[in-house]
């Protein structure tokens, strides 16, 4: 994937959460990548983690993530 073709589909408080969402997108055939500016993992609490997809996949990706979001009781 080329960077100019990418868009942030969601942000997460941790890399683990972003990886779970990436797995959801992988399951439905949407290519994605996780981007974190946390000094190579040395400082995981210094920012959010972004899940990126191709610009043309943003709506499909949001839809897939929304359908898989756990319901709170």
PEURWO-V376761 format. One record per backbone hydrogen bond with DSSP energy under -0.5 kcal/mol. CO is the residue of the C=O (numbers start at 0). NH is the residue of the N-H. Records with the same first field share a line. If there is no record, write none. Layout:
CO = NH  NH
This chain:
1 = 4
2 = 5
4 = 54
6 = 52
9 = 50
11 = 48
13 = 17
14 = 18
15 = 19
16 = 20
17 = 21
18 = 22
19 = 23
20 = 24
21 = 25
22 = 26
23 = 27
24 = 29
25 = 28
28 = 30
30 = 53
32 = 51
34 = 49
35 = 37
37 = 42
38 = 41
40 = 43
42 = 45
47 = 36
48 = 11
49 = 34  51
50 = 8  9
51 = 32
52 = 6
53 = 56
54 = 57
56 = 60
57 = 61
58 = 62
59 = 63
60 = 64
61 = 65
62 = 66
63 = 67
64 = 68
65 = 68
